[in-house]
Amino acid sequence: MGFSITTWNINSVRLRMPIVEQLVLKHRPDILCLQETKVTNELFPAAPLRAMGYDHIIIHGQKGYHGVAIASRIPLTEDHRQDYCGVGDARHISAIFEHGNRRVRLHNFYVPAGGDEPDRTINPKFGHKLDFIEEMKLLKANGEANTSAILVGDLNIAPLEHDVWSHKQLLKIVSHTPVETEGLLEVMKRGAWLDLMRQHVPENEKLYTWWSYRAKDWEAADRGRRLDHIWSSSDLGPHLKRIEILKEARGWDRPSDHVPVTAHFDF
């Protein structure tokens, strides 16, 4: 039995609903997780998603900022929101789904970007990001009995050397500084999470999900970063068939600077 899940930082779901529809009509994931929806719950565009078969939608929105959502063809239960750092931001949502005789806890995250200066003494946004990552270290992939786990989202960190176009040139750039990359790797280690995107792709191979709006020709420059992630509990690793990074979506009409990432499983 096949199953697929897509994660995508959509950078305003109302503005980019046409390309969400383009993705869904062509690729039809079972579950779609969105980040940076930038809309309150009552204004979230649920109708077009339901029209495409996503009858189960949970949202955690915020006016003009942040926001996460899960749209599913499969029933969702135990809707939960964690207020990381206690500041009231809409950056996390989770739910339970069942598929192929498996019970799975799904987490959808939008980690703070962290501003431009990688120094918490002069940049509170960077300090907030580090504190957020510190709290994520408590999240366990095997934290619930008889329940597998999947974690997706825009984690705003490219943790490995070849997750960025130039390791050397980005060591002092927010998203690839050692304090961030070491922190995210520690989240994975402490929580016993598998980095599914690297399961079938060697660590010495370049892997990107984000290309800056600032590039005059993003495709020619190809200065990307892997900011979007799909992790799982160890029991799901053997069931991963492939990961699909839809790079072409970066060139769609009015695109997000992130592209959809889809995991395909055989459960």
Contacts in CASP RR format, 6 or more apart in sequence:
PFRMAT RR
TARGET T0000
AUTHOR 0000-0000-0000
METHOD contacts of the structure
MODEL  1
MGFSITTWNINSVRLRMPIVEQLVLKHRPDILCLQETKVTNELFPAAPLR
AMGYDHIIIHGQKGYHGVAIASRIPLTEDHRQDYCGVGDARHISAIFEHG
NRRVRLHNFYVPAGGDEPDRTINPKFGHKLDFIEEMKLLKANGEANTSAI
LVGDLNIAPLEHDVWSHKQLLKIVSHTPVETEGLLEVMKRGAWLDLMRQH
VPENEKLYTWWSYRAKDWEAADRGRRLDHIWSSSDLGPHLKRIEILKEAR
GWDRPSDHVPVTAHFDF
1 99 0 8 1.000
1 100 0 8 1.000
1 266 0 8 1.000
1 267 0 8 1.000
2 241 0 8 1.000
2 264 0 8 1.000
2 265 0 8 1.000
2 266 0 8 1.000
2 267 0 8 1.000
3 30 0 8 1.000
3 99 0 8 1.000
3 100 0 8 1.000
3 264 0 8 1.000
3 265 0 8 1.000
3 266 0 8 1.000
3 267 0 8 1.000
4 27 0 8 1.000
4 28 0 8 1.000
4 29 0 8 1.000
4 30 0 8 1.000
4 31 0 8 1.000
4 262 0 8 1.000
4 263 0 8 1.000
4 264 0 8 1.000
4 265 0 8 1.000
5 29 0 8 1.000
5 30 0 8 1.000
5 31 0 8 1.000
5 32 0 8 1.000
5 33 0 8 1.000
5 106 0 8 1.000
5 150 0 8 1.000
5 152 0 8 1.000
5 230 0 8 1.000
5 262 0 8 1.000
5 263 0 8 1.000
5 265 0 8 1.000
6 23 0 8 1.000
6 27 0 8 1.000
6 29 0 8 1.000
6 31 0 8 1.000
6 32 0 8 1.000
6 33 0 8 1.000
6 260 0 8 1.000
6 261 0 8 1.000
6 262 0 8 1.000
6 263 0 8 1.000
7 33 0 8 1.000
7 34 0 8 1.000
7 35 0 8 1.000
7 108 0 8 1.000
7 152 0 8 1.000
7 153 0 8 1.000
7 154 0 8 1.000
7 228 0 8 1.000
7 229 0 8 1.000
7 230 0 8 1.000
7 260 0 8 1.000
7 261 0 8 1.000
7 262 0 8 1.000
8 20 0 8 1.000
8 23 0 8 1.000
8 32 0 8 1.000
8 33 0 8 1.000
8 34 0 8 1.000
8 35 0 8 1.000
8 228 0 8 1.000
8 256 0 8 1.000
8 258 0 8 1.000
8 259 0 8 1.000
8 260 0 8 1.000
8 261 0 8 1.000
9 34 0 8 1.000
9 35 0 8 1.000
9 36 0 8 1.000
9 110 0 8 1.000
9 153 0 8 1.000
9 154 0 8 1.000
9 210 0 8 1.000
9 227 0 8 1.000
9 228 0 8 1.000
9 256 0 8 1.000
9 257 0 8 1.000
9 258 0 8 1.000
10 16 0 8 1.000
10 20 0 8 1.000
10 34 0 8 1.000
10 35 0 8 1.000
10 36 0 8 1.000
10 37 0 8 1.000
10 256 0 8 1.000
10 258 0 8 1.000
11 36 0 8 1.000
11 38 0 8 1.000
11 256 0 8 1.000
11 257 0 8 1.000
11 258 0 8 1.000
12 36 0 8 1.000
12 37 0 8 1.000
12 38 0 8 1.000
12 39 0 8 1.000
13 20 0 8 1.000
13 34 0 8 1.000
13 37 0 8 1.000
13 38 0 8 1.000
13 39 0 8 1.000
13 44 0 8 1.000
13 45 0 8 1.000
13 69 0 8 1.000
14 38 0 8 1.000
14 39 0 8 1.000
14 43 0 8 1.000
14 45 0 8 1.000
15 254 0 8 1.000
16 254 0 8 1.000
16 255 0 8 1.000
16 256 0 8 1.000
17 45 0 8 1.000
17 48 0 8 1.000
18 253 0 8 1.000
18 254 0 8 1.000
19 249 0 8 1.000
19 252 0 8 1.000
19 253 0 8 1.000
19 254 0 8 1.000
19 255 0 8 1.000
19 256 0 8 1.000
20 32 0 8 1.000
20 34 0 8 1.000
20 48 0 8 1.000
20 49 0 8 1.000
21 48 0 8 1.000
21 52 0 8 1.000
22 252 0 8 1.000
23 32 0 8 1.000
23 246 0 8 1.000
23 249 0 8 1.000
23 260 0 8 1.000
24 32 0 8 1.000
24 49 0 8 1.000
24 52 0 8 1.000
24 54 0 8 1.000
25 52 0 8 1.000
27 244 0 8 1.000
27 246 0 8 1.000
27 260 0 8 1.000
27 262 0 8 1.000
29 262 0 8 1.000
30 72 0 8 1.000
30 73 0 8 1.000
30 74 0 8 1.000
30 99 0 8 1.000
31 70 0 8 1.000
31 71 0 8 1.000
31 72 0 8 1.000
31 73 0 8 1.000
31 74 0 8 1.000
31 97 0 8 1.000
31 106 0 8 1.000
32 49 0 8 1.000
32 54 0 8 1.000
32 70 0 8 1.000
32 71 0 8 1.000
32 72 0 8 1.000
33 68 0 8 1.000
33 69 0 8 1.000
33 70 0 8 1.000
33 71 0 8 1.000
33 106 0 8 1.000
33 108 0 8 1.000
33 152 0 8 1.000
33 153 0 8 1.000
34 68 0 8 1.000
34 69 0 8 1.000
34 70 0 8 1.000
34 71 0 8 1.000
34 108 0 8 1.000
35 67 0 8 1.000
35 68 0 8 1.000
35 108 0 8 1.000
35 109 0 8 1.000
35 110 0 8 1.000
35 153 0 8 1.000
35 154 0 8 1.000
36 66 0 8 1.000
36 67 0 8 1.000
36 110 0 8 1.000
36 154 0 8 1.000
37 44 0 8 1.000
37 59 0 8 1.000
37 61 0 8 1.000
37 66 0 8 1.000
37 67 0 8 1.000
37 68 0 8 1.000
37 69 0 8 1.000
38 62 0 8 1.000
38 63 0 8 1.000
38 64 0 8 1.000
38 65 0 8 1.000
38 66 0 8 1.000
38 67 0 8 1.000
39 45 0 8 1.000
39 61 0 8 1.000
39 62 0 8 1.000
39 63 0 8 1.000
39 64 0 8 1.000
39 67 0 8 1.000
40 61 0 8 1.000
40 62 0 8 1.000
40 63 0 8 1.000
41 59 0 8 1.000
41 60 0 8 1.000
41 61 0 8 1.000
44 57 0 8 1.000
44 59 0 8 1.000
44 61 0 8 1.000
44 69 0 8 1.000
46 57 0 8 1.000
46 59 0 8 1.000
46 71 0 8 1.000
49 57 0 8 1.000
49 71 0 8 1.000
50 57 0 8 1.000
53 73 0 8 1.000
54 71 0 8 1.000
54 72 0 8 1.000
54 73 0 8 1.000
55 72 0 8 1.000
55 73 0 8 1.000
56 71 0 8 1.000
56 72 0 8 1.000
56 73 0 8 1.000
56 74 0 8 1.000
56 75 0 8 1.000
56 76 0 8 1.000
57 69 0 8 1.000
57 70 0 8 1.000
57 71 0 8 1.000
57 72 0 8 1.000
58 69 0 8 1.000
58 70 0 8 1.000
58 76 0 8 1.000
58 79 0 8 1.000
58 93 0 8 1.000
58 95 0 8 1.000
59 67 0 8 1.000
59 68 0 8 1.000
59 69 0 8 1.000
59 70 0 8 1.000
59 93 0 8 1.000
60 67 0 8 1.000
60 68 0 8 1.000
60 69 0 8 1.000
60 81 0 8 1.000
60 90 0 8 1.000
60 92 0 8 1.000
60 93 0 8 1.000
61 67 0 8 1.000
61 68 0 8 1.000
61 69 0 8 1.000
61 90 0 8 1.000
62 89 0 8 1.000
62 90 0 8 1.000
65 89 0 8 1.000
65 90 0 8 1.000
66 89 0 8 1.000
66 90 0 8 1.000
66 91 0 8 1.000
66 110 0 8 1.000
67 90 0 8 1.000
67 91 0 8 1.000
67 110 0 8 1.000
68 90 0 8 1.000
68 91 0 8 1.000
68 92 0 8 1.000
68 93 0 8 1.000
68 108 0 8 1.000
68 109 0 8 1.000
68 110 0 8 1.000
69 93 0 8 1.000
69 108 0 8 1.000
70 76 0 8 1.000
70 93 0 8 1.000
70 95 0 8 1.000
70 106 0 8 1.000
70 108 0 8 1.000
72 95 0 8 1.000
72 97 0 8 1.000
74 97 0 8 1.000
74 98 0 8 1.000
74 99 0 8 1.000
75 97 0 8 1.000
75 98 0 8 1.000
76 95 0 8 1.000
76 96 0 8 1.000
76 97 0 8 1.000
77 95 0 8 1.000
77 96 0 8 1.000
77 97 0 8 1.000
78 94 0 8 1.000
78 95 0 8 1.000
78 96 0 8 1.000
78 105 0 8 1.000
79 93 0 8 1.000
79 94 0 8 1.000
79 95 0 8 1.000
80 93 0 8 1.000
80 94 0 8 1.000
80 95 0 8 1.000
81 90 0 8 1.000
81 92 0 8 1.000
81 93 0 8 1.000
81 94 0 8 1.000
82 92 0 8 1.000
82 94 0 8 1.000
83 89 0 8 1.000
83 92 0 8 1.000
84 91 0 8 1.000
84 92 0 8 1.000
84 132 0 8 1.000
84 135 0 8 1.000
84 136 0 8 1.000
85 128 0 8 1.000
85 131 0 8 1.000
85 132 0 8 1.000
85 135 0 8 1.000
87 128 0 8 1.000
89 112 0 8 1.000
90 110 0 8 1.000
91 109 0 8 1.000
91 110 0 8 1.000
91 111 0 8 1.000
91 112 0 8 1.000
91 132 0 8 1.000
92 107 0 8 1.000
92 108 0 8 1.000
92 109 0 8 1.000
92 110 0 8 1.000
93 107 0 8 1.000
93 108 0 8 1.000
94 105 0 8 1.000
94 106 0 8 1.000
94 107 0 8 1.000
94 108 0 8 1.000
95 105 0 8 1.000
95 106 0 8 1.000
96 103 0 8 1.000
96 104 0 8 1.000
96 105 0 8 1.000
96 106 0 8 1.000
96 147 0 8 1.000
97 104 0 8 1.000
97 106 0 8 1.000
98 104 0 8 1.000
99 267 0 8 1.000
100 267 0 8 1.000
102 148 0 8 1.000
102 267 0 8 1.000
103 146 0 8 1.000
103 147 0 8 1.000
103 148 0 8 1.000
104 147 0 8 1.000
104 148 0 8 1.000
104 149 0 8 1.000
104 150 0 8 1.000
104 236 0 8 1.000
105 144 0 8 1.000
105 147 0 8 1.000
105 148 0 8 1.000
105 149 0 8 1.000
105 150 0 8 1.000
106 149 0 8 1.000
106 150 0 8 1.000
106 151 0 8 1.000
106 152 0 8 1.000
107 139 0 8 1.000
107 149 0 8 1.000
107 150 0 8 1.000
107 151 0 8 1.000
107 152 0 8 1.000
108 152 0 8 1.000
108 153 0 8 1.000
109 136 0 8 1.000
109 151 0 8 1.000
109 152 0 8 1.000
109 153 0 8 1.000
109 154 0 8 1.000
109 155 0 8 1.000
110 153 0 8 1.000
110 154 0 8 1.000
110 156 0 8 1.000
111 129 0 8 1.000
111 132 0 8 1.000
111 133 0 8 1.000
111 136 0 8 1.000
111 153 0 8 1.000
111 154 0 8 1.000
111 155 0 8 1.000
111 156 0 8 1.000
111 157 0 8 1.000
112 125 0 8 1.000
112 128 0 8 1.000
112 129 0 8 1.000
112 132 0 8 1.000
112 156 0 8 1.000
113 125 0 8 1.000
113 129 0 8 1.000
113 156 0 8 1.000
113 174 0 8 1.000
113 175 0 8 1.000
114 123 0 8 1.000
114 125 0 8 1.000
114 126 0 8 1.000
114 127 0 8 1.000
114 128 0 8 1.000
114 129 0 8 1.000
114 156 0 8 1.000
114 174 0 8 1.000
115 123 0 8 1.000
115 125 0 8 1.000
115 126 0 8 1.000
115 129 0 8 1.000
115 174 0 8 1.000
116 123 0 8 1.000
116 174 0 8 1.000
117 123 0 8 1.000
117 126 0 8 1.000
117 174 0 8 1.000
118 126 0 8 1.000
118 172 0 8 1.000
118 173 0 8 1.000
118 174 0 8 1.000
118 177 0 8 1.000
118 179 0 8 1.000
118 180 0 8 1.000
119 126 0 8 1.000
120 126 0 8 1.000
120 127 0 8 1.000
120 130 0 8 1.000
126 174 0 8 1.000
129 156 0 8 1.000
129 174 0 8 1.000
129 180 0 8 1.000
130 179 0 8 1.000
130 180 0 8 1.000
133 157 0 8 1.000
133 180 0 8 1.000
133 183 0 8 1.000
133 184 0 8 1.000
133 187 0 8 1.000
134 183 0 8 1.000
136 187 0 8 1.000
137 183 0 8 1.000
137 186 0 8 1.000
137 187 0 8 1.000
137 190 0 8 1.000
137 191 0 8 1.000
138 190 0 8 1.000
139 151 0 8 1.000
139 187 0 8 1.000
139 191 0 8 1.000
140 149 0 8 1.000
140 190 0 8 1.000
140 191 0 8 1.000
140 192 0 8 1.000
141 149 0 8 1.000
141 151 0 8 1.000
141 191 0 8 1.000
141 192 0 8 1.000
141 193 0 8 1.000
141 194 0 8 1.000
141 231 0 8 1.000
141 232 0 8 1.000
141 233 0 8 1.000
141 234 0 8 1.000
142 149 0 8 1.000
142 191 0 8 1.000
142 192 0 8 1.000
142 233 0 8 1.000
142 234 0 8 1.000
143 149 0 8 1.000
148 232 0 8 1.000
148 233 0 8 1.000
148 235 0 8 1.000
148 236 0 8 1.000
149 193 0 8 1.000
149 232 0 8 1.000
149 233 0 8 1.000
149 236 0 8 1.000
150 230 0 8 1.000
150 231 0 8 1.000
150 232 0 8 1.000
150 233 0 8 1.000
150 236 0 8 1.000
150 263 0 8 1.000
151 193 0 8 1.000
151 229 0 8 1.000
151 230 0 8 1.000
151 231 0 8 1.000
151 232 0 8 1.000
152 228 0 8 1.000
152 229 0 8 1.000
152 230 0 8 1.000
152 231 0 8 1.000
152 261 0 8 1.000
153 228 0 8 1.000
153 229 0 8 1.000
153 230 0 8 1.000
154 227 0 8 1.000
154 228 0 8 1.000
154 258 0 8 1.000
155 184 0 8 1.000
155 227 0 8 1.000
155 228 0 8 1.000
155 229 0 8 1.000
156 175 0 8 1.000
156 227 0 8 1.000
157 175 0 8 1.000
157 176 0 8 1.000
157 180 0 8 1.000
157 181 0 8 1.000
157 183 0 8 1.000
157 184 0 8 1.000
157 227 0 8 1.000
158 164 0 8 1.000
158 170 0 8 1.000
158 175 0 8 1.000
158 176 0 8 1.000
158 181 0 8 1.000
158 225 0 8 1.000
158 226 0 8 1.000
158 227 0 8 1.000
159 180 0 8 1.000
159 181 0 8 1.000
159 184 0 8 1.000
159 185 0 8 1.000
159 226 0 8 1.000
160 181 0 8 1.000
160 198 0 8 1.000
160 203 0 8 1.000
160 226 0 8 1.000
161 167 0 8 1.000
161 203 0 8 1.000
162 203 0 8 1.000
162 204 0 8 1.000
162 205 0 8 1.000
162 206 0 8 1.000
162 207 0 8 1.000
163 176 0 8 1.000
163 207 0 8 1.000
163 208 0 8 1.000
163 225 0 8 1.000
163 226 0 8 1.000
164 170 0 8 1.000
164 175 0 8 1.000
164 176 0 8 1.000
164 208 0 8 1.000
164 224 0 8 1.000
164 225 0 8 1.000
164 226 0 8 1.000
165 206 0 8 1.000
165 208 0 8 1.000
165 222 0 8 1.000
165 223 0 8 1.000
165 224 0 8 1.000
165 225 0 8 1.000
166 223 0 8 1.000
167 176 0 8 1.000
170 176 0 8 1.000
170 225 0 8 1.000
171 177 0 8 1.000
171 178 0 8 1.000
174 180 0 8 1.000
175 225 0 8 1.000
175 227 0 8 1.000
176 225 0 8 1.000
187 193 0 8 1.000
188 194 0 8 1.000
188 195 0 8 1.000
188 231 0 8 1.000
192 233 0 8 1.000
192 234 0 8 1.000
193 231 0 8 1.000
193 232 0 8 1.000
193 233 0 8 1.000
194 231 0 8 1.000
194 232 0 8 1.000
194 233 0 8 1.000
194 234 0 8 1.000
194 236 0 8 1.000
194 237 0 8 1.000
195 229 0 8 1.000
195 231 0 8 1.000
196 230 0 8 1.000
196 231 0 8 1.000
196 232 0 8 1.000
196 236 0 8 1.000
196 237 0 8 1.000
196 240 0 8 1.000
196 243 0 8 1.000
196 263 0 8 1.000
197 207 0 8 1.000
197 226 0 8 1.000
197 229 0 8 1.000
197 230 0 8 1.000
197 243 0 8 1.000
197 261 0 8 1.000
198 207 0 8 1.000
199 237 0 8 1.000
199 240 0 8 1.000
199 243 0 8 1.000
200 240 0 8 1.000
200 242 0 8 1.000
200 243 0 8 1.000
201 207 0 8 1.000
201 243 0 8 1.000
207 226 0 8 1.000
207 245 0 8 1.000
208 222 0 8 1.000
208 224 0 8 1.000
208 225 0 8 1.000
208 226 0 8 1.000
208 245 0 8 1.000
208 247 0 8 1.000
209 225 0 8 1.000
209 226 0 8 1.000
209 227 0 8 1.000
209 228 0 8 1.000
209 245 0 8 1.000
209 258 0 8 1.000
209 259 0 8 1.000
209 261 0 8 1.000
210 224 0 8 1.000
210 225 0 8 1.000
210 226 0 8 1.000
210 227 0 8 1.000
210 228 0 8 1.000
210 257 0 8 1.000
210 258 0 8 1.000
210 259 0 8 1.000
211 218 0 8 1.000
211 219 0 8 1.000
211 221 0 8 1.000
211 222 0 8 1.000
211 223 0 8 1.000
211 224 0 8 1.000
211 250 0 8 1.000
211 257 0 8 1.000
211 259 0 8 1.000
212 218 0 8 1.000
212 223 0 8 1.000
212 224 0 8 1.000
212 257 0 8 1.000
213 257 0 8 1.000
215 221 0 8 1.000
215 223 0 8 1.000
218 250 0 8 1.000
218 251 0 8 1.000
219 250 0 8 1.000
219 251 0 8 1.000
227 258 0 8 1.000
228 258 0 8 1.000
228 259 0 8 1.000
228 261 0 8 1.000
229 261 0 8 1.000
230 243 0 8 1.000
230 261 0 8 1.000
230 263 0 8 1.000
232 240 0 8 1.000
232 263 0 8 1.000
236 265 0 8 1.000
236 267 0 8 1.000
239 265 0 8 1.000
239 266 0 8 1.000
239 267 0 8 1.000
240 263 0 8 1.000
240 264 0 8 1.000
240 265 0 8 1.000
241 264 0 8 1.000
241 265 0 8 1.000
241 266 0 8 1.000
242 263 0 8 1.000
242 264 0 8 1.000
243 261 0 8 1.000
243 262 0 8 1.000
243 263 0 8 1.000
243 264 0 8 1.000
244 261 0 8 1.000
244 262 0 8 1.000
244 263 0 8 1.000
244 264 0 8 1.000
245 259 0 8 1.000
245 260 0 8 1.000
245 261 0 8 1.000
246 259 0 8 1.000
246 260 0 8 1.000
246 261 0 8 1.000
246 262 0 8 1.000
247 259 0 8 1.000
248 259 0 8 1.000
249 255 0 8 1.000
249 256 0 8 1.000
249 259 0 8 1.000
249 260 0 8 1.000
250 256 0 8 1.000
250 257 0 8 1.000
250 259 0 8 1.000
END
